[in-house]
Amino acid sequence: MTTVSLRTAVPHDCIPFLEFHEYSTAVTGSEIPLFASHLPYTCLPKSVIHSDCKIVYICRDPKDTFVAMWFFLLVLQRLNLSSHGPYWEHILGYWEASIRRPEKILFLKYEDLVEDTQLWVKKLAEFFGCPFSAGGEREGVVKECSFESLRDLEVNKSGKHEKRGRVIENSAYFRKGVVGDWRNYLSDEMGKKIDVIMEEKLMGPGFTF
């Protein structure tokens, strides 16, 4: 994937999805070095888990995830909130795996990426064994791949793509991307209830947001 392709196609069309069988049917097939997935860690193929391929997992504050997913599903006119199992189990699967195999799995938090994008992009490149040669190069990648830059591209403002027979407007993937936006849609009481559930499910194993 290059920044050139990001200027002409929605990111979801730049990297094939494993669970949609796009990886095996892509034009270049197994030569593609990257694939995307929403699958829980325990549902990944054994060929992936036991291989030397590296995994980058990004989680987000569940309250912001809830609101973002709600608006996305409204666009798709779907009724279910998530088709990928309980959110906390999804997070824990990858987080615990990253503790066991840090050289293979890089666990990131969306909030950290937003707070210091250049730092985490640098770490991401190093994780894949492709460090940046200069700070200016890293700054260029951060600017090209920023939420704002991608959202303002014409392909993402007016384009459409197809997933599993459903035509989706590319703009559906670029709503706000703002940390803490949940406060504009959920009451403090609702936010607290989500926090209590997540603390109960995640704090025991030792994970914190």
C-alpha positions as CSV (number, residue, x, y, z in Angstrom):
1,M,0.0,0.0,0.0
2,T,1.3,3.5,-0.9
3,T,0.0,7.0,-0.3
4,V,-0.8,7.1,-4.0
5,S,-3.3,4.4,-3.6
6,L,-4.8,6.1,-0.5
7,R,-5.5,9.1,-2.7
8,T,-7.5,7.1,-5.2
9,A,-9.2,4.4,-3.0
10,V,-10.8,4.1,0.4
11,P,-8.3,2.4,2.9
12,H,-10.6,-0.6,3.1
13,D,-9.9,-1.3,-0.6
14,C,-6.2,-0.8,-0.2
15,I,-5.6,-3.8,2.1
16,P,-7.6,-7.1,1.6
17,F,-9.7,-8.4,4.5
18,L,-8.9,-11.9,5.7
19,E,-12.5,-12.8,6.8
20,F,-14.1,-11.6,3.6
21,H,-11.9,-14.0,1.5
22,E,-10.4,-11.0,-0.2
23,Y,-6.8,-12.0,0.7
24,S,-7.0,-15.4,-1.1
25,T,-8.8,-13.9,-4.1
26,A,-6.8,-10.7,-4.5
27,V,-5.1,-10.2,-7.9
28,T,-1.6,-10.7,-6.5
29,G,-2.7,-13.4,-4.1
30,S,-0.2,-14.5,-1.4
31,E,2.3,-11.9,-2.6
32,I,0.4,-9.2,-0.7
33,P,2.4,-8.6,2.5
34,L,-0.5,-7.1,4.4
35,F,-4.0,-8.0,5.3
36,A,-6.7,-6.5,7.6
37,S,-9.1,-8.3,10.0
38,H,-11.7,-7.6,12.6
39,L,-11.5,-11.2,13.8
40,P,-10.9,-11.9,17.5
41,Y,-7.4,-13.3,18.2
42,T,-8.8,-16.8,19.0
43,C,-10.5,-16.9,15.7
44,L,-7.4,-16.2,13.6
45,P,-6.2,-19.1,11.4
46,K,-3.5,-21.2,13.1
47,S,-1.4,-20.5,10.1
48,V,-1.4,-16.8,11.2
49,I,-1.0,-17.3,14.9
50,H,1.9,-19.8,14.6
51,S,3.7,-18.0,11.8
52,D,6.3,-15.3,12.0
53,C,4.0,-12.6,10.6
54,K,3.5,-9.6,12.7
55,I,0.2,-8.3,14.0
56,V,-0.8,-4.7,14.9
57,Y,-3.9,-4.4,17.0
58,I,-5.6,-1.0,17.7
59,C,-8.2,-0.6,20.3
60,R,-10.2,2.5,21.3
61,D,-12.1,3.8,24.3
62,P,-15.3,1.7,24.3
63,K,-17.5,4.7,24.8
64,D,-16.1,6.4,21.6
65,T,-16.3,3.0,19.9
66,F,-19.9,2.6,20.8
67,V,-20.9,6.0,19.4
68,A,-18.8,5.6,16.2
69,M,-20.2,2.1,15.6
70,W,-23.7,3.4,16.2
71,F,-23.4,6.0,13.6
72,F,-21.7,3.6,11.2
73,L,-24.5,1.1,11.6
74,L,-27.1,3.8,11.0
75,V,-25.5,4.4,7.6
76,L,-25.7,0.7,6.9
77,Q,-29.2,0.5,8.3
78,R,-28.2,-2.5,10.4
79,L,-29.7,-3.5,13.8
80,N,-26.9,-5.3,15.5
81,L,-24.2,-3.4,17.4
82,S,-21.3,-5.7,16.8
83,S,-20.8,-8.8,14.8
84,H,-17.4,-9.6,16.3
85,G,-18.3,-10.8,19.9
86,P,-18.0,-8.9,23.2
87,Y,-15.7,-5.9,22.9
88,W,-13.7,-6.7,26.0
89,E,-13.0,-10.2,24.9
90,H,-11.8,-8.9,21.6
91,I,-9.4,-6.5,23.3
92,L,-8.2,-9.1,25.8
93,G,-7.4,-11.7,23.2
94,Y,-4.9,-9.5,21.4
95,W,-3.6,-7.7,24.5
96,E,-2.8,-11.0,26.3
97,A,-1.2,-12.3,23.1
98,S,0.9,-9.2,22.8
99,I,2.2,-9.8,26.4
100,R,3.2,-13.3,25.5
101,R,4.8,-12.4,22.1
102,P,5.7,-8.7,22.0
103,E,8.0,-9.3,19.1
104,K,5.0,-10.5,17.0
105,I,2.1,-8.4,18.2
106,L,2.1,-4.7,18.7
107,F,-0.9,-3.5,20.8
108,L,-1.9,0.1,20.3
109,K,-4.5,2.4,21.7
110,Y,-6.2,4.9,19.4
111,E,-5.9,7.6,22.1
112,D,-2.1,7.2,22.3
113,L,-1.9,7.4,18.5
114,V,-3.8,10.6,18.5
115,E,-1.8,12.1,21.4
116,D,1.6,11.5,19.8
117,T,1.1,10.2,16.3
118,Q,4.7,10.7,15.2
119,L,6.1,8.7,18.1
120,W,3.8,5.7,17.4
121,V,4.3,5.8,13.7
122,K,8.0,5.6,14.3
123,K,7.5,2.6,16.7
124,L,5.2,1.0,14.1
125,A,7.8,1.3,11.4
126,E,10.5,-0.1,13.7
127,F,8.2,-3.0,14.7
128,F,8.0,-4.0,11.0
129,G,11.7,-3.6,10.6
130,C,11.3,-0.6,8.3
131,P,12.6,2.4,10.3
132,F,12.4,5.8,8.9
133,S,15.6,7.2,7.5
134,A,14.8,10.8,8.6
135,G,12.3,12.7,10.8
136,G,11.0,14.6,7.7
137,E,10.1,11.3,6.1
138,R,8.0,10.3,9.1
139,E,6.3,13.7,9.2
140,G,5.3,13.3,5.6
141,V,3.8,9.9,6.2
142,V,1.9,11.2,9.3
143,K,0.5,14.1,7.3
144,E,-0.5,11.9,4.2
145,C,-2.2,9.3,6.4
146,S,-3.9,11.5,8.9
147,F,-7.6,11.2,9.5
148,E,-8.1,14.8,8.2
149,S,-6.1,14.3,5.0
150,L,-7.9,11.0,4.2
151,R,-11.3,12.4,5.0
152,D,-10.8,15.4,2.7
153,L,-9.8,13.3,-0.3
154,E,-12.5,13.3,-3.0
155,V,-12.6,9.5,-3.1
156,N,-13.6,9.4,0.6
157,K,-16.1,12.3,0.3
158,S,-18.1,11.0,-2.6
159,G,-16.8,7.6,-3.5
160,K,-18.4,4.2,-2.8
161,H,-17.2,0.6,-2.6
162,E,-18.7,-2.8,-2.2
163,K,-18.3,-5.3,0.7
164,R,-20.1,-8.6,0.7
165,G,-22.6,-7.4,-1.8
166,R,-23.4,-4.2,0.0
167,V,-22.5,-0.8,-1.5
168,I,-21.1,1.4,1.2
169,E,-20.3,5.2,1.0
170,N,-16.6,5.8,1.7
171,S,-17.6,8.8,3.9
172,A,-19.1,6.4,6.4
173,Y,-15.6,5.5,7.6
174,F,-14.6,9.1,8.2
175,R,-17.1,10.7,10.7
176,K,-15.0,12.5,13.3
177,G,-12.2,10.3,14.8
178,V,-12.2,12.6,17.9
179,V,-11.1,11.2,21.3
180,G,-13.9,11.8,23.9
181,D,-16.6,12.5,21.3
182,W,-18.9,10.1,23.2
183,R,-19.7,13.0,25.6
184,N,-21.7,14.6,22.9
185,Y,-24.0,11.6,22.7
186,L,-23.9,9.8,26.0
187,S,-24.8,11.1,29.4
188,D,-22.2,10.9,32.2
189,E,-24.3,8.1,33.7
190,M,-24.3,6.0,30.5
191,G,-20.5,6.6,30.2
192,K,-20.0,5.5,33.8
193,K,-22.0,2.3,33.2
194,I,-19.8,1.4,30.3
195,D,-16.7,2.2,32.3
196,V,-17.9,-0.1,35.2
197,I,-18.5,-3.0,32.8
198,M,-15.1,-2.6,31.1
199,E,-13.3,-2.2,34.4
200,E,-14.9,-5.4,35.6
201,K,-14.0,-7.3,32.5
202,L,-10.6,-5.9,31.9
203,M,-9.1,-4.7,35.2
204,G,-9.0,-8.3,36.5
205,P,-6.6,-9.4,33.8
206,G,-4.7,-6.2,34.3
207,F,-5.6,-4.1,31.3
208,T,-6.3,-0.4,31.6
209,F,-7.3,2.3,29.2
